[in-house]
Amino acid sequence: MGGGLAGTALAYYLARAGVECVLVERAELNREASGTNAGSFHFQIALHQLTALETGNVRERLQTEVRLHAEAAEVWKTLERELSGSLEIHITGGLMVAETPDELRLLHEKRELEEEAGLETHVLEGAELREFAPYLADDLLGATWCPDEGHANPMLAAPLFAARAAEAGAELRTHAEVTRVEVDPDGGARRFTVSTGAGRVHARRVVNATGAWANEVGALVGLRLPMRAEGLHLNVTEPCERVLEPMIQHIGRRLTLKQSTNGTFIIGGGWPANPEPPPGRFSTTWESTAGNVAVALRVLPLLAEVRIVRTWSGVMAFTADLAPIVGESARLPGFHTLIATTGFTLSPLLAQLLAEELATGRAAIPPAYAVDRTPAGQPTT
């Protein structure tokens, strides 16, 4: 269930492995979170993964996540060749900046952790940073450089996965909102009956890959996940002469910033959007525009001469312990969940790992991502 990047990637990997599968989506493919994000690859440890300006209190979790990010980086490098199509992937590298001594200390801490986990990063300071990135504000104390970061086009990724899934034998049903999930308590060969707006589907296993709406689907079978949905605000500028190659983030403030191939700057970083009653989604706010742009100007002063021309909102799933939720529920065998908290970055890899488990029966998902776990991240008993 779910026609975004996670669902279409899972359908592709399952079909390629010879597993019969049906993907159902309530509207059109890629219309929700997967098609409204900025398409960034976030491999470095970022602000949203931290509970404070330190790494020691969550070191084990961060190492697990960075190892996964390093694997995800390798997957993205090969996807265009594997899928035989363009995703407009650009490996530009990424800079994560620090303004204060505490933030600079954190850059050094996380670089050590990232190196241990297999992700290449380097801390640049002083003249070295100014020579490497002269467009940044000259009083920034430092930045971490990750050569693997970059971005792809979110309008292309899920549709290409869907096309290749269909070619491999997957069935895709759109305008098929799930209204009911019936469970055979005897665990027969077709244990689940999923009622949708485009007919019923009988299945031995079900995967909930609906992202920010996963609890709405989970409620149909009496499951509640430790997650919430939040609307996120983004801004785009008029086209300008190309001056910025890498993606820019901030270790202490909400910012992601990159310049697209057509010259526009895309400015985001997790600033909130307002929820609206159905059928609305989330609406943008002046406060988020002003706050987000203020941080961008602080880091990249040349933006003072550039006009914002459009804002839009997306949505993201956040879990209680900041980690993905992937795998089978022990409370309801056969019912699986696939939620990648850094959804665009991790969805192809996590879909690949879950498909491997479903196709072979061999464990491939880190135990820390278990569906039936406490908010602290440990499996429930």
N, C-alpha and C positions, 0 to 999 in steps of 0.2 A: 504494500500500500504506500503510495507516494510517488509522484512523477517529477521529483526534483533530481538533483545530481546524485544523491545517495541511492534513490530508488532505481533510476535508470542505469547507474553503474552496476548495481547489484544484479539487475535483470540481465545485463550484458555478460557479466562474469558467470552467472549461473547457466545461461543458455550456452555459452561457449564450452562449459564443462559438461554439457549434455543433460542438464537438469530441466525438466518441464516447469515453466513458470508463467504466471500471468501477472502483469503490472496493472493496478487500477489507480486512477487519478481523478479527483473530483471535478477538475476543470480541464485546462489544457496543460501540457507538459511545460515545466520550467516557468510557471507564472508566479510562483511564490518566492520564498527566500533565495532559492538557487539562481533565479533570474534577476534578482534586485540587489544583489551585493556588489561589491567593487571588484571582485575577481582576484584578490590579492593572495599570494602565497606567504603565510605567516609561519616561518620555521623557527625563528629565534624565540626565546622566552619573552613573553610580552606582558604588559601591565595587567591584562584581564586574567592571567594565570596566577597572579600573586595575591596573597592576602595582606601583605605589608611590604615595605621596601627592604626585603631580605629574601634569601633563598633557603636558608638553613632550616626554617620551620616546615618547609614542604619539599625538601630536597629529593626524597625518594620519588614522590609523585612527579616532580619536574623532570627527573632523569628518565622516567618511563615515557613521559610525553615527548621529550626531545628525541629520544630514540625513534619514536613513532614519526616525528616530524622529519627526521633524517631519511627514514624509509619513504615517506610521502614525497620528498624532494626527488628521489630517484624515480618514483612512479611517474610524476609529472614530466620528467625529462623524456620519457619514452612513449607517452600517450598518443601524440600525433602520429607517430610511426605505427603504433599498434592499431589505432582506430582508422588509419588511412584517411585523415582529414585534418583540416586546420582548426586549431583552437586559439589561434593568435597568442601562443605562448611566448613570453619574453622573459628570459632569465637575466634580469638587470642587476641583481644584487640588491641588498637592502641595508639601510643605515638606521640605527636606533640611537637617538640622541639623548644626552643628559645635560641638564642645566645646573644642577647643584652638586656639592661634594658627595652627599648621600646617594644621589642618582649615579654619579660616576663610580662610587664604590660598588654599587649594585651591578653596573656593567661588567666590572672585573669579576665579581662573584659568579655572575651567570655565564661569563665566557669560560671559566674553569669547568663549570658544570656541563656546558654545551660540548666542550672538547672531550670530556670523559664519556659523553653519550654518543659521540661520533658526528657531531655537526661542526663544521668549520666556521669559526667567527674570529674576529680580530678587533681589539680596542684601539681606536685612534684618538690621539689627544694633541692639543697645541698646534704647532706648525704642520705636523703631519696631517691632521684633520683638515686644516685650512687649505693645504695644497691638494688634498684628495677631493674635497668638496667645497670649493670657494664660494658657492652660492649660499651656503648655510650662514646663519648669524655668526659673526666672528667671535662672540663671547661665550659660545657654547663650550662646555668643559670637555666634552668627548662624545664619541659615538662608537657603537659596535657595528662592524661591517660583516655581513653574511653574504658571500658570493652566490649562494643558491637561491636566494629569494627573487621574486618577480611577480608576474601576474599573467592571467589568461582572460579570454572574453567569456563572461558568465552567460552570455546569450547563445554561445555555441556549444558549451561543454555537455550539458544534459541532452540537448537534441541529438548530438552526434553519438553519445552513448546509446540513446534510444534507437536510433537508426541501425546501429550495429547489433543491438540486442534483437531487434525484429528480424534482421537478416540471419541471425544465429538460431532463430526459432521461438523467441519469446513472443507472447501475445500481449499487446498493449491496448488497454481500454481507457479512453478519456471520457469525461463527463459521466464518471462512474463513482459518485460519492458513496462511501461506505455508510450504510444505515444500520446494519445489524451484523453481529458475528455470533453464530451459534456453535457451541462446542459439544461434541459427542463425548459424554463422560466415560464411555467404554474404550475410547482411544482407537477407533477403527482406522482403516487404511485412508479414509478421507475424513479426518477428524473435525475439520472446520468447514462451516458453510457461511460464506461471506455474501451478504445481500448488498447490492450496489444499484445505482441508478441505471446501470447498463447490464442488469442481469445478475444471476448468482454465480459464485465461484466455489467449487468444492476442492478442498486442499488438505494435504497431510500436515503442512506447515504454513505458517503465516509470518510475514515480516512487517513490522510497523516502522516504516521509513518516512514518516510524515513530519519530522523535524519539530518545529515550534508547536505543532498541533498534535503531538504524539500522545498527550494525556487525554485528548478528546477521543482518540481511537482506543487507547488503553481502557478507558472507562466502559467501553462496549463489552469488555470481558472481565471487568472488575479489577483491573490493574491500575495503579497510580505510580508514576515515575518521579524521582527526585529532581524535577526540572521546572523551569518557567520559561515563558516566551517574552521577549522584549523587542519593541520597535526601535530601529536604529536609523539615524538621520545621515544623509550624505549630501554633498554639494558639488557642483561642477561649474567650471569657469568658462569664459570665452577662450577660443583657441589662441595660443601665443607661440612665439618662437621657441623652439625646443631648447631647454636649458637643463632639464632634470632627467637623468637616466635612471638612477636607482629609486626604489620605494623608500619613503622615510616614515619612521615611527618615533614615538617618544616613550622612554621608559617610565616616566612619572606622570604624564598627562595624556589625555585621550586624543590621539592623532594617528591617522594614516594619510599619506600624501604621495601621489604619483602623477606623472604627466603621461597622458595617453598618446597613442601614435598619431592622433589628429591634432595634438597640441594642447588639448584642454587639460586642466588640473582637476583631479578627483580628490576631494577632501572629505575624510571621514574619521573614524576612530571610536565609535561607540557612543556618540551623543544621542540622547533619547528622542524618540518620536512619540506622539500622543496616540493612545489606543482610541479607536472609534467603534461605535456599535455596528454589528453586521448589517449590510454586507460590506461596510467600509473596512479598511485595514488600519493603517496608522497614518497620522498626518504630521507633516513637518512643522517646526516651530521656529520663530525668530530667535528665541533664546539659544537654541542649539546651533542655528546658523552663525550667530554672533560669537558664541563661545568657541565653536570649532574653528572658525576663521581666525579668531584672535590667537589661538595656539599655533595655527599654521603660519601666520604672519611673524610670530615670535621666532620661529625656526627658519623660515624662508622669507626674508624681508622683501624680496622682489615682488611678492604677491600684492604689495600695496598698490601697484599700478594695474592690477588685473580685476575684472568684474566677474562676480558670480552671476550666472545666467539661469541656473536651474537647481532646484533641490528635489530630492525624492527620499522615500523611506523604504527600508527593508525590514526583515524580522529575523531574529536569531534565537536559538534554543540555548539557555544557560542551565547547567546542572548545579545541584547544591554543592558538590565537591569539585566543580570546574572540569571534570573529566568526562570523556564520551561514555555513552551507554550502549553497549553492543553485546548481543548474544541471546541465548535462550532463557526464558523465565523458568526458574525451578518451581514456581507456584503454578505455572500453566505450561507444562511441556508441549513443545511444538510451536509456541508463540514466541517469536523473536523480535528484538528491537534493534534499530540502527540509527543512532543519533550521534553525529560528530559535532562537538561543541565549536570547533573552528571549522565550520561546515564545508566551505569551498576547498580549503587546504587538505583536509583529511578524508573527505568522503570517498574519493576513488580508492585509496588504500584500504580503508575500513570495509568498504564494500567487497574488495578483493579478498580480505581475510575472512569475512563472514561467509562469502560464497565458498571458500575453501572448506570451512567447517561444515557447511550444509551439504556439500558435494561428497566429502570424504569421511566425515565423522571425526576427523582429527582436530584437536584443540588448536586454534590459531590466534585467539583474542587474548590480550593480557588480562589476568584475573581481576586487576584493578578496575576494569570496565564492566564488570558483571552487572546484569540487569537487577538482580535482587541483592542490592547492597545497601548499607546504611549511608546516610549523608556524609559520613566521614570517609567513605570509600571502601569499607570492608564488607565482604559478603555477609548476608544475614544468615542466621542459623535456624 
